[in-house]
Amino acid sequence: MTPSFNRRFTLQQLEKTKWEIPTTYPTSLVQKCTELYRNRPLEAYTASDLQIMLTQQFSPQYLVPLALELIESNPMIEGRYYPGDLLFALLRLPASVWEQQKNDRYRLQAVVDTIRSFYQEFEKMNHDFGVID
């Protein structure tokens, strides 16, 4: 399902908010999130950008559909830290996000079901052939 928002816009433009430009940032994470929110169009977001912003729970109504597009083609895509961290960021979002974004929840469930199915098949094959302990 294609999100119904303009990916050429930044989160600030989509949410119609204006953040003040701080003279200093308390942490590099705050600086990165501020820069992404204010300056980067959604079409330019990387897996790393999505992982950072979703971990901080920024604008899930816009970022969850973009993250789902990536994990649907590669569930173990690496954002910033390790393979699967973007998926993990989605799984750690609060239930309230998924209550508001039911279609996205079904998409996430389908990815998780695929991973479970693959794992079960792997375990069966390994049991049958005894290659890995």
C-alpha positions, -999 to +999 in steps of 0.1 A: +000+000+000+014+034-010+014+061+017-008+091+008+017+118+015+042+137-005+076+121+000+093+153-013+083+170+019+102+170+052+085+159+084+084+196+094+065+204+063+041+175+066+033+182+102+032+220+096+054+228+126+083+250+130+112+241+152+135+268+164+171+264+154+191+259+186+224+275+189+239+243+204+226+208+206+228+188+239+237+156+221+246+144+186+214+124+186+193+155+192+212+173+164+207+144+140+169+141+147+165+178+144+183+179+110+163+149+097+130+164+109+136+199+096+157+193+064+155+159+049+127+150+025+112+116+032+122+103-002+158+107+009+155+088+042+178+058+045+173+027+067+196+044+092+175+076+093+143+056+098+158+035+125+170+066+144+137+085+141+115+055+149+135+046+179+129+081+191+092+077+181+091+106+157+061+108+133+052+071+130+023+080+108+048+089+081+078+069+089+063+034+096+050+030+060+084+039+047+102+015+070+077-013+061+086-009+025+122-016+033+117-046+057+091-062+034+119-066+008+147-073+034+135-080+070+171-080+082+181-046+066+206-028+088+198+007+098+226+020+120+238-007+144+231-043+133+211-064+108+175-062+117+176-030+138+150-013+116+126-042+122+134-041+159+127-004+160+092-011+145+086-039+169+094-017+199+069+010+190+041+014+215+008-004+210-009+030+205+009+034+172-004+001+159-039+008+171-039+040+150-022+023+120-039-010+117-030-017+080+006-011+089+003-035+118-010-062+094+020-055+071+044-059+100+027-091+111+031-105+076+068-098+078+071-114+112+051-144+100+074-149+070+105-148+094+089-174+117+080-196+087+116-194+074+130-201+108+108-232+112+117-245+078+154-239+086+151-258+118+133-287+101+160-289+074+188-287+099+172-315+119+168-336+088+204-332+077+221-325+110+246-300+096+245-275+124+242-282+162 
